């Protein structure tokens, strides 16, 4: 019969195993359905002078950063205080 190249398949399987190892190592198994650590009202309160020219765009950037931070930060270090500090540092120009 026809010969089938399996080397690529083996590489894909190995890559999948590496991804699963990383998910377990960083305790990300439940992250796909975790709620944001801060809700919209809390974020708005942090930035009362939110970009007046385009507040919806800036708010969207903040929400994206909250979700990015949560998935990039190991579970043991994910606290509301750490997130608030990170947001204030990243968007310090918006705090005035």
N, CA, C and O atoms as a GROMACS GRO file, in nm:
protein
  384
    1UNK      N    1   0.080  -0.118   0.000
    1UNK     CA    2   0.000   0.000   0.000
    1UNK      C    3   0.085   0.125   0.000
    1UNK      O    4   0.208   0.118  -0.001
    2UNK      N    5   0.019   0.241   0.001
    2UNK     CA    6   0.092   0.369  -0.002
    2UNK      C    7   0.167   0.392   0.129
    2UNK      O    8   0.122   0.350   0.235
    3UNK      N    9   0.279   0.458   0.121
    3UNK     CA   10   0.358   0.492   0.239
    3UNK      C   11   0.306   0.624   0.295
    3UNK      O   12   0.278   0.718   0.220
    4UNK      N   13   0.292   0.630   0.426
    4UNK     CA   14   0.243   0.751   0.492
    4UNK      C   15   0.355   0.807   0.579
    4UNK      O   16   0.416   0.736   0.659
    5UNK      N   17   0.380   0.935   0.561
    5UNK     CA   18   0.483   1.002   0.641
    5UNK      C   19   0.425   1.032   0.779
    5UNK      O   20   0.326   1.105   0.789
    6UNK      N   21   0.484   0.978   0.882
    6UNK     CA   22   0.432   0.999   1.018
    6UNK      C   23   0.519   1.090   1.102
    6UNK      O   24   0.482   1.123   1.214
    7UNK      N   25   0.632   1.132   1.050
    7UNK     CA   26   0.724   1.216   1.128
    7UNK      C   27   0.655   1.344   1.171
    7UNK      O   28   0.664   1.384   1.287
    8UNK      N   29   0.585   1.410   1.079
    8UNK     CA   30   0.516   1.534   1.113
    8UNK      C   31   0.411   1.509   1.220
    8UNK      O   32   0.396   1.588   1.312
    9UNK      N   33   0.338   1.399   1.207
    9UNK     CA   34   0.239   1.365   1.309
    9UNK      C   35   0.302   1.346   1.445
    9UNK      O   36   0.245   1.390   1.546
   10UNK      N   37   0.418   1.283   1.451
   10UNK     CA   38   0.488   1.265   1.577
   10UNK      C   39   0.528   1.400   1.638
   10UNK      O   40   0.520   1.419   1.759
   11UNK      N   41   0.571   1.492   1.552
   11UNK     CA   42   0.609   1.626   1.600
   11UNK      C   43   0.488   1.700   1.655
   11UNK      O   44   0.498   1.769   1.757
   12UNK      N   45   0.374   1.687   1.589
   12UNK     CA   46   0.251   1.752   1.635
   12UNK      C   47   0.209   1.695   1.770
   12UNK      O   48   0.171   1.769   1.860
   13UNK      N   49   0.217   1.564   1.783
   13UNK     CA   50   0.181   1.500   1.911
   13UNK      C   51   0.275   1.546   2.021
   13UNK      O   52   0.231   1.576   2.132
   14UNK      N   53   0.404   1.553   1.992
   14UNK     CA   54   0.502   1.599   2.092
   14UNK      C   55   0.474   1.745   2.131
   14UNK      O   56   0.482   1.780   2.249
   15UNK      N   57   0.441   1.828   2.034
   15UNK     CA   58   0.409   1.968   2.063
   15UNK      C   59   0.285   1.977   2.150
   15UNK      O   60   0.280   2.057   2.244
   16UNK      N   61   0.185   1.895   2.121
   16UNK     CA   62   0.064   1.892   2.204
   16UNK      C   63   0.095   1.851   2.347
   16UNK      O   64   0.040   1.908   2.441
   17UNK      N   65   0.183   1.754   2.362
   17UNK     CA   66   0.223   1.712   2.498
   17UNK      C   67   0.292   1.826   2.572
   17UNK      O   68   0.269   1.848   2.691
   18UNK      N   69   0.378   1.901   2.499
   18UNK     CA   70   0.446   2.015   2.560
   18UNK      C   71   0.346   2.121   2.606
   18UNK      O   72   0.360   2.178   2.714
   19UNK      N   73   0.246   2.147   2.523
   19UNK     CA   74   0.143   2.245   2.559
   19UNK      C   75   0.068   2.199   2.684
   19UNK      O   76   0.047   2.277   2.776
   20UNK      N   77   0.030   2.073   2.686
   20UNK     CA   78  -0.042   2.020   2.804
   20UNK      C   79   0.045   2.026   2.929
   20UNK      O   80  -0.004   2.056   3.038
   21UNK      N   81   0.174   1.998   2.914
   21UNK     CA   82   0.265   2.006   3.028
   21UNK      C   83   0.268   2.150   3.082
   21UNK      O   84   0.262   2.172   3.203
   22UNK      N   85   0.277   2.248   2.991
   22UNK     CA   86   0.277   2.388   3.032
   22UNK      C   87   0.148   2.428   3.100
   22UNK      O   88   0.150   2.500   3.200
   23UNK      N   89   0.036   2.381   3.048
   23UNK     CA   90  -0.094   2.411   3.108
   23UNK      C   91  -0.099   2.358   3.250
   23UNK      O   92  -0.146   2.427   3.342
   24UNK      N   93  -0.052   2.235   3.269
   24UNK     CA   94  -0.051   2.178   3.405
   24UNK      C   95   0.050   2.250   3.495
   24UNK      O   96   0.019   2.279   3.611
   25UNK      N   97   0.169   2.278   3.442
   25UNK     CA   98   0.274   2.342   3.522
   25UNK      C   99   0.231   2.479   3.574
   25UNK      O  100   0.264   2.516   3.686
   26UNK      N  101   0.158   2.554   3.491
   26UNK     CA  102   0.113   2.687   3.530
   26UNK      C  103  -0.028   2.688   3.586
   26UNK      O  104  -0.085   2.794   3.610
   27UNK      N  105  -0.085   2.570   3.607
   27UNK     CA  106  -0.220   2.555   3.663
   27UNK      C  107  -0.323   2.637   3.586
   27UNK      O  108  -0.399   2.715   3.643
   28UNK      N  109  -0.324   2.618   3.455
   28UNK     CA  110  -0.414   2.694   3.369
   28UNK      C  111  -0.537   2.615   3.325
   28UNK      O  112  -0.613   2.661   3.240
   29UNK      N  113  -0.559   2.496   3.384
   29UNK     CA  114  -0.667   2.408   3.337
   29UNK      C  115  -0.804   2.476   3.337
   29UNK      O  116  -0.885   2.452   3.248
   30UNK      N  117  -0.829   2.560   3.433
   30UNK     CA  118  -0.961   2.624   3.444
   30UNK      C  119  -0.963   2.768   3.392
   30UNK      O  120  -1.065   2.835   3.401
   31UNK      N  121  -0.851   2.814   3.340
   31UNK     CA  122  -0.842   2.955   3.301
   31UNK      C  123  -0.934   2.993   3.186
   31UNK      O  124  -0.970   3.110   3.172
   32UNK      N  125  -0.973   2.898   3.105
   32UNK     CA  126  -1.057   2.933   2.990
   32UNK      C  127  -1.192   2.987   3.032
   32UNK      O  128  -1.257   3.056   2.953
   33UNK      N  129  -1.237   2.959   3.153
   33UNK     CA  130  -1.368   3.009   3.196
   33UNK      C  131  -1.360   3.094   3.323
   33UNK      O  132  -1.462   3.114   3.390
   34UNK      N  133  -1.241   3.144   3.356
   34UNK     CA  134  -1.230   3.225   3.478
   34UNK      C  135  -1.284   3.366   3.452
   34UNK      O  136  -1.263   3.422   3.345
   35UNK      N  137  -1.352   3.420   3.550
   35UNK     CA  138  -1.399   3.558   3.535
   35UNK      C  139  -1.282   3.655   3.558
   35UNK      O  140  -1.186   3.620   3.626
   36UNK      N  141  -1.291   3.774   3.504
   36UNK     CA  142  -1.186   3.873   3.530
   36UNK      C  143  -1.178   3.903   3.680
   36UNK      O  144  -1.281   3.902   3.749
   37UNK      N  145  -1.058   3.930   3.732
   37UNK     CA  146  -1.042   3.963   3.874
   37UNK      C  147  -1.108   4.095   3.910
   37UNK      O  148  -1.150   4.116   4.024
   38UNK      N  149  -1.118   4.184   3.812
   38UNK     CA  150  -1.184   4.313   3.833
   38UNK      C  151  -1.301   4.325   3.737
   38UNK      O  152  -1.291   4.285   3.620
   39UNK      N  153  -1.412   4.382   3.786
   39UNK     CA  154  -1.525   4.403   3.695
   39UNK      C  155  -1.515   4.545   3.636
   39UNK      O  156  -1.430   4.624   3.675
   40UNK      N  157  -1.603   4.573   3.543
   40UNK     CA  158  -1.600   4.701   3.474
   40UNK      C  159  -1.611   4.821   3.566
   40UNK      O  160  -1.543   4.921   3.545
   41UNK      N  161  -1.696   4.812   3.667
   41UNK     CA  162  -1.712   4.925   3.760
   41UNK      C  163  -1.585   4.950   3.840
   41UNK      O  164  -1.548   5.065   3.864
   42UNK      N  165  -1.516   4.843   3.880
   42UNK     CA  166  -1.391   4.859   3.953
   42UNK      C  167  -1.284   4.924   3.865
   42UNK      O  168  -1.208   5.009   3.910
   43UNK      N  169  -1.281   4.882   3.738
   43UNK     CA  170  -1.182   4.938   3.646
   43UNK      C  171  -1.212   5.086   3.621
   43UNK      O  172  -1.121   5.169   3.620
   44UNK      N  173  -1.340   5.119   3.600
   44UNK     CA  174  -1.377   5.259   3.577
   44UNK      C  175  -1.342   5.345   3.698
   44UNK      O  176  -1.301   5.460   3.682
   45UNK      N  177  -1.360   5.291   3.820
   45UNK     CA  178  -1.327   5.366   3.941
   45UNK      C  179  -1.176   5.393   3.951
   45UNK      O  180  -1.135   5.495   4.005
   46UNK      N  181  -1.095   5.301   3.900
   46UNK     CA  182  -0.950   5.320   3.902
   46UNK      C  183  -0.906   5.430   3.808
   46UNK      O  184  -0.807   5.499   3.833
   47UNK      N  185  -0.980   5.448   3.700
   47UNK     CA  186  -0.943   5.544   3.596
   47UNK      C  187  -1.059   5.641   3.574
   47UNK      O  188  -1.122   5.639   3.468
   48UNK      N  189  -1.089   5.727   3.673
   48UNK     CA  190  -1.204   5.817   3.660
   48UNK      C  191  -1.190   5.916   3.545
   48UNK      O  192  -1.289   5.963   3.490
   49UNK      N  193  -1.067   5.948   3.508
   49UNK     CA  194  -1.044   6.041   3.397
   49UNK      C  195  -1.010   5.963   3.270
   49UNK      O  196  -0.927   6.005   3.190
   50UNK      N  197  -1.076   5.850   3.254
   50UNK     CA  198  -1.051   5.763   3.139
   50UNK      C  199  -1.049   5.845   3.011
   50UNK      O  200  -1.129   5.937   2.993
   51UNK      N  201  -0.958   5.810   2.925
   51UNK     CA  202  -0.939   5.877   2.796
   51UNK      C  203  -1.070   5.940   2.747
   51UNK      O  204  -1.159   5.871   2.699
   52UNK      N  205  -1.079   6.070   2.761
   52UNK     CA  206  -1.203   6.143   2.726
   52UNK      C  207  -1.233   6.138   2.576
   52UNK      O  208  -1.349   6.142   2.536
   53UNK      N  209  -1.129   6.130   2.494
   53UNK     CA  210  -1.150   6.130   2.350
   53UNK      C  211  -1.213   6.002   2.300
   53UNK      O  212  -1.295   6.004   2.207
   54UNK      N  213  -1.176   5.889   2.360
   54UNK     CA  214  -1.227   5.761   2.315
   54UNK      C  215  -1.233   5.662   2.431
   54UNK      O  216  -1.156   5.566   2.436
   55UNK      N  217  -1.325   5.686   2.526
   55UNK     CA  218  -1.328   5.602   2.646
   55UNK      C  219  -1.358   5.455   2.616
   55UNK      O  220  -1.307   5.367   2.686
   56UNK      N  221  -1.440   5.427   2.517
   56UNK     CA  222  -1.473   5.287   2.487
   56UNK      C  223  -1.350   5.210   2.440
   56UNK      O  224  -1.330   5.095   2.478
   57UNK      N  225  -1.268   5.273   2.357
   57UNK     CA  226  -1.147   5.208   2.308
   57UNK      C  227  -1.051   5.184   2.424
   57UNK      O  228  -0.994   5.076   2.435
   58UNK      N  229  -1.032   5.285   2.510
   58UNK     CA  230  -0.942   5.269   2.624
   58UNK      C  231  -0.994   5.162   2.719
   58UNK      O  232  -0.916   5.080   2.769
   59UNK      N  233  -1.124   5.161   2.745
   59UNK     CA  234  -1.182   5.060   2.833
   59UNK      C  235  -1.158   4.920   2.775
   59UNK      O  236  -1.127   4.826   2.849
   60UNK      N  237  -1.172   4.906   2.643
   60UNK     CA  238  -1.144   4.778   2.577
   60UNK      C  239  -1.000   4.736   2.597
   60UNK      O  240  -0.971   4.618   2.619
   61UNK      N  241  -0.906   4.833   2.589
   61UNK     CA  242  -0.764   4.803   2.612
   61UNK      C  243  -0.743   4.754   2.755
   61UNK      O  244  -0.666   4.661   2.779
   62UNK      N  245  -0.811   4.818   2.850
   62UNK     CA  246  -0.799   4.778   2.990
   62UNK      C  247  -0.849   4.635   3.012
   62UNK      O  248  -0.783   4.555   3.079
   63UNK      N  249  -0.964   4.603   2.955
   63UNK     CA  250  -1.020   4.468   2.970
   63UNK      C  251  -0.925   4.365   2.909
   63UNK      O  252  -0.900   4.260   2.968
   64UNK      N  253  -0.872   4.394   2.790
   64UNK     CA  254  -0.777   4.303   2.726
   64UNK      C  255  -0.655   4.282   2.815
   64UNK      O  256  -0.604   4.170   2.827
   65UNK      N  257  -0.606   4.390   2.876
   65UNK     CA  258  -0.488   4.379   2.963
   65UNK      C  259  -0.520   4.297   3.088
   65UNK      O  260  -0.436   4.218   3.132
   66UNK      N  261  -0.639   4.313   3.144
   66UNK     CA  262  -0.679   4.232   3.260
   66UNK      C  263  -0.674   4.084   3.223
   66UNK      O  264  -0.616   4.004   3.296
   67UNK      N  265  -0.734   4.048   3.112
   67UNK     CA  266  -0.737   3.907   3.070
   67UNK      C  267  -0.598   3.857   3.032
   67UNK      O  268  -0.562   3.743   3.064
   68UNK      N  269  -0.519   3.940   2.965
   68UNK     CA  270  -0.382   3.902   2.930
   68UNK      C  271  -0.300   3.877   3.057
   68UNK      O  272  -0.229   3.777   3.068
   69UNK      N  273  -0.311   3.970   3.152
   69UNK     CA  274  -0.236   3.959   3.278
   69UNK      C  275  -0.275   3.831   3.352
   69UNK      O  276  -0.189   3.758   3.401
   70UNK      N  277  -0.404   3.805   3.360
   70UNK     CA  278  -0.451   3.686   3.432
   70UNK      C  279  -0.399   3.557   3.372
   70UNK      O  280  -0.362   3.465   3.444
   71UNK      N  281  -0.396   3.549   3.240
   71UNK     CA  282  -0.351   3.425   3.178
   71UNK      C  283  -0.199   3.416   3.174
   71UNK      O  284  -0.145   3.306   3.162
   72UNK      N  285  -0.128   3.529   3.185
   72UNK     CA  286   0.018   3.527   3.183
   72UNK      C  287   0.079   3.514   3.322
   72UNK      O  288   0.198   3.487   3.336
   73UNK      N  289  -0.003   3.533   3.425
   73UNK     CA  290   0.047   3.531   3.563
   73UNK      C  291   0.015   3.397   3.627
   73UNK      O  292  -0.099   3.352   3.624
   74UNK      N  293   0.117   3.333   3.686
   74UNK     CA  294   0.090   3.206   3.755
   74UNK      C  295  -0.019   3.222   3.861
   74UNK      O  296  -0.028   3.325   3.928
   75UNK      N  297  -0.100   3.120   3.875
   75UNK     CA  298  -0.217   3.124   3.962
   75UNK      C  299  -0.184   3.170   4.105
   75UNK      O  300  -0.259   3.246   4.165
   76UNK      N  301  -0.071   3.123   4.158
   76UNK     CA  302  -0.034   3.158   4.295
   76UNK      C  303  -0.007   3.308   4.313
   76UNK      O  304  -0.015   3.359   4.424
   77UNK      N  305   0.025   3.378   4.205
   77UNK     CA  306   0.056   3.520   4.211
   77UNK      C  307  -0.059   3.609   4.167
   77UNK      O  308  -0.048   3.732   4.171
   78UNK      N  309  -0.169   3.548   4.124
   78UNK     CA  310  -0.285   3.623   4.073
   78UNK      C  311  -0.369   3.676   4.187
   78UNK      O  312  -0.454   3.606   4.242
   79UNK      N  313  -0.344   3.801   4.223
   79UNK     CA  314  -0.426   3.864   4.326
   79UNK      C  315  -0.481   3.994   4.270
   79UNK      O  316  -0.426   4.052   4.176
   80UNK      N  317  -0.589   4.039   4.326
   80UNK     CA  318  -0.648   4.164   4.281
   80UNK      C  319  -0.549   4.279   4.302
   80UNK      O  320  -0.536   4.366   4.216
   81UNK      N  321  -0.480   4.278   4.416
   81UNK     CA  322  -0.383   4.385   4.445
   81UNK      C  323  -0.271   4.388   4.342
   81UNK      O  324  -0.231   4.495   4.297
   82UNK      N  325  -0.221   4.272   4.304
   82UNK     CA  326  -0.113   4.266   4.203
   82UNK      C  327  -0.164   4.315   4.068
   82UNK      O  328  -0.092   4.384   3.996
   83UNK      N  329  -0.286   4.279   4.033
   83UNK     CA  330  -0.343   4.324   3.906
   83UNK      C  331  -0.362   4.475   3.907
   83UNK      O  332  -0.327   4.542   3.809
   84UNK      N  333  -0.415   4.529   4.015
   84UNK     CA  334  -0.435   4.674   4.026
   84UNK      C  335  -0.302   4.746   4.010
   84UNK      O  336  -0.292   4.845   3.938
   85UNK      N  337  -0.199   4.696   4.079
   85UNK     CA  338  -0.066   4.759   4.070
   85UNK      C  339  -0.015   4.753   3.926
   85UNK      O  340   0.042   4.850   3.876
   86UNK      N  341  -0.034   4.641   3.859
   86UNK     CA  342   0.010   4.627   3.721
   86UNK      C  343  -0.063   4.721   3.626
   86UNK      O  344  -0.001   4.781   3.539
   87UNK      N  345  -0.194   4.734   3.645
   87UNK     CA  346  -0.273   4.826   3.560
   87UNK      C  347  -0.231   4.970   3.583
   87UNK      O  348  -0.214   5.047   3.488
   88UNK      N  349  -0.213   5.007   3.710
   88UNK     CA  350  -0.173   5.145   3.741
   88UNK      C  351  -0.035   5.176   3.683
   88UNK      O  352  -0.010   5.289   3.640
   89UNK      N  353   0.052   5.078   3.683
   89UNK     CA  354   0.186   5.098   3.626
   89UNK      C  355   0.179   5.109   3.474
   89UNK      O  356   0.239   5.198   3.414
   90UNK      N  357   0.108   5.017   3.412
   90UNK     CA  358   0.102   5.016   3.265
   90UNK      C  359   0.030   5.136   3.208
   90UNK      O  360   0.068   5.188   3.104
   91UNK      N  361  -0.074   5.182   3.277
   91UNK     CA  362  -0.157   5.292   3.227
   91UNK      C  363  -0.144   5.415   3.315
   91UNK      O  364  -0.240   5.489   3.334
   92UNK      N  365  -0.023   5.438   3.370
   92UNK     CA  366  -0.004   5.550   3.464
   92UNK      C  367  -0.035   5.686   3.402
   92UNK      O  368  -0.075   5.778   3.474
   93UNK      N  369  -0.018   5.699   3.271
   93UNK     CA  370  -0.049   5.827   3.206
   93UNK      C  371  -0.199   5.857   3.207
   93UNK      O  372  -0.239   5.972   3.188
   94UNK      N  373  -0.281   5.756   3.227
   94UNK     CA  374  -0.427   5.774   3.231
   94UNK      C  375  -0.478   5.803   3.372
   94UNK      O  376  -0.597   5.829   3.390
   95UNK      N  377  -0.390   5.798   3.472
   95UNK     CA  378  -0.434   5.819   3.611
   95UNK      C  379  -0.449   5.967   3.646
   95UNK      O  380  -0.511   6.000   3.747
   96UNK      N  381  -0.393   6.056   3.564
   96UNK     CA  382  -0.400   6.200   3.594
   96UNK      C  383  -0.539   6.251   3.570
   96UNK      O  384  -0.566   6.370   3.589
   0.00000   0.00000   0.00000
